[in-house]
Amino acid sequence: MVRQNNIAPAPGSRRASRRVGRGDGSGKGTYSGRGCKGQKSRAGYKMRPGFEGGQLPLIKRLPRKRGFTNIFRIEYSTVRVGALNAFDTGSEITPEKLVEAGIVKSLKNPIKILADGDIVRSLTVRANKFTASARAKIEAAGGTVEEVEYAAKAE
């Protein structure tokens, strides 16, 4: 019958505490494993995290991190206007076609068209955002620009 007076822990699961300061023969006598003298050898010693013995702590030696991270920031996949010359004249360019052509890696982020490079074909470009100068370049080449709403695609 199991009673409170005859319950014992599993063998090896509990360990006796080390008794320090009980003579040199014990291996933990004289200084009791605390070394010799100093703040750390005294009773009641406590040191806060980051304390370096009075030396200017690392946390105070480093320059302060400034600013903040905007949690509402939208990360765009960017496409140069010059890269759109890979498509045939008169074709309709959508975010899906940009992925197929290998210009954009995935549809995880919204797509923004930048004005870098020159466009020589008239194209219908559908993307989530355009810079004003990219819009002007596409329209100057005889193309049209359509901003489409971004719908996050799970991959």
C-alpha positions as CSV (number, residue, x, y, z in Angstrom):
1,M,0.0,0.0,0.0
2,V,1.3,3.4,-1.0
3,R,1.4,5.9,1.9
4,Q,3.0,9.3,2.3
5,N,5.6,7.9,4.7
6,N,6.9,5.3,2.3
7,I,7.0,7.3,-1.0
8,A,10.6,7.8,-2.3
9,P,12.0,9.6,-5.4
10,A,13.4,7.5,-8.2
11,P,17.0,6.5,-7.6
12,G,19.4,9.1,-8.9
13,S,16.8,11.8,-9.4
14,R,17.7,13.7,-6.3
15,R,21.1,14.9,-5.3
16,A,22.4,15.9,-1.8
17,S,23.4,19.5,-1.6
18,R,27.2,20.2,-1.4
19,R,28.2,21.0,2.2
20,V,30.9,23.7,1.9
21,G,33.3,24.9,4.6
22,R,33.5,21.6,6.4
23,G,37.3,21.1,6.5
24,D,40.1,20.9,3.9
25,G,39.7,17.1,3.5
26,S,36.2,17.6,2.0
27,G,37.7,19.5,-1.1
28,K,35.4,22.5,-0.3
29,G,37.0,23.8,2.9
30,T,39.0,27.0,3.7
31,Y,37.4,29.4,1.1
32,S,34.4,27.2,0.3
33,G,34.8,27.5,-3.4
34,R,34.6,31.3,-3.4
35,G,38.2,32.0,-4.1
36,C,40.2,34.5,-2.0
37,K,38.9,37.8,-0.8
38,G,37.0,40.4,-2.8
39,Q,33.3,41.3,-3.3
40,K,32.4,37.9,-4.7
41,S,33.6,36.1,-1.6
42,R,31.5,37.9,0.8
43,A,28.1,36.9,2.2
44,G,25.1,38.7,0.7
45,Y,26.9,39.4,-2.6
46,K,24.6,40.3,-5.5
47,M,25.6,41.8,-8.8
48,R,23.0,43.3,-11.3
49,P,23.1,42.1,-14.9
50,G,25.6,44.2,-17.0
51,F,27.7,45.3,-14.0
52,E,31.4,45.3,-14.9
53,G,33.0,46.1,-11.6
54,G,32.7,49.9,-11.9
55,Q,34.1,49.9,-15.5
56,L,31.8,51.7,-17.9
57,P,29.5,48.9,-19.0
58,L,29.2,47.7,-22.6
59,I,25.6,48.9,-22.8
60,K,26.7,52.5,-22.0
61,R,29.8,52.4,-24.2
62,L,27.8,51.7,-27.4
63,P,26.0,54.5,-29.2
64,R,22.3,54.6,-28.6
65,K,20.0,53.1,-31.2
66,R,17.8,55.8,-32.5
67,G,14.5,56.0,-34.3
68,F,11.9,53.3,-34.5
69,T,10.5,50.5,-36.7
70,N,7.3,51.4,-38.5
71,I,5.2,48.3,-38.1
72,F,2.8,49.5,-40.9
73,R,5.6,49.9,-43.5
74,I,4.8,48.3,-46.9
75,E,7.7,46.5,-48.5
76,Y,7.4,46.6,-52.3
77,S,8.9,44.4,-55.0
78,T,10.3,46.9,-57.5
79,V,10.4,46.7,-61.3
80,R,12.4,49.1,-63.5
81,V,10.6,50.5,-66.5
82,G,13.5,49.3,-68.7
83,A,12.8,45.7,-67.7
84,L,9.3,45.9,-69.3
85,N,11.0,45.9,-72.8
86,A,11.2,42.1,-72.4
87,F,7.5,42.0,-73.4
88,D,6.0,42.2,-76.9
89,T,4.5,45.5,-78.1
90,G,0.8,45.8,-77.2
91,S,0.9,43.1,-74.6
92,E,-0.9,43.4,-71.2
93,I,1.5,43.2,-68.2
94,T,0.1,41.9,-64.9
95,P,1.9,41.0,-61.7
96,E,1.4,37.3,-62.6
97,K,3.2,37.8,-66.0
98,L,6.1,39.6,-64.2
99,V,6.6,36.5,-62.1
100,E,6.4,34.2,-65.1
101,A,9.0,36.3,-66.9
102,G,11.3,36.1,-63.8
103,I,11.3,39.9,-63.3
104,V,9.7,39.6,-59.9
105,K,10.4,36.6,-57.6
106,S,7.0,36.2,-56.0
107,L,3.6,37.9,-55.4
108,K,4.2,38.0,-51.7
109,N,4.8,41.8,-51.8
110,P,2.9,44.5,-53.8
111,I,4.7,45.5,-57.1
112,K,5.9,49.1,-57.7
113,I,7.1,50.3,-61.1
114,L,10.1,52.6,-61.0
115,A,11.3,55.0,-63.7
116,D,14.8,53.6,-64.1
117,G,15.6,52.9,-67.8
118,D,13.7,53.7,-70.9
119,I,10.7,52.0,-72.4
120,V,10.3,51.8,-76.2
121,R,7.2,49.7,-76.6
122,S,3.5,50.6,-76.0
123,L,2.3,48.3,-73.2
124,T,-0.7,48.1,-70.9
125,V,0.9,47.8,-67.4
126,R,-1.1,46.7,-64.4
127,A,0.7,47.0,-61.0
128,N,0.0,48.1,-57.4
129,K,2.0,51.4,-57.5
130,F,3.8,53.6,-60.0
131,T,6.2,56.5,-59.5
132,A,5.0,59.6,-61.3
133,S,8.0,59.6,-63.6
134,A,7.4,55.9,-64.5
135,R,3.8,56.6,-65.3
136,A,4.9,59.5,-67.6
137,K,7.5,57.3,-69.4
138,I,5.0,54.5,-70.1
139,E,2.3,56.9,-71.3
140,A,4.9,58.8,-73.5
141,A,5.8,55.5,-75.2
142,G,2.1,55.1,-76.1
143,G,1.2,52.7,-73.3
144,T,-1.5,52.8,-70.5
145,V,-1.1,52.5,-66.8
146,E,-3.6,50.8,-64.4
147,E,-3.2,50.7,-60.6
148,V,-4.7,47.5,-59.2
149,E,-5.5,46.8,-55.6
150,Y,-3.0,44.6,-53.8
151,A,-4.4,41.2,-52.6
152,A,-1.8,39.3,-50.5
153,K,-1.1,35.9,-52.1
154,A,-0.1,33.0,-49.7
155,E,2.7,30.8,-50.9
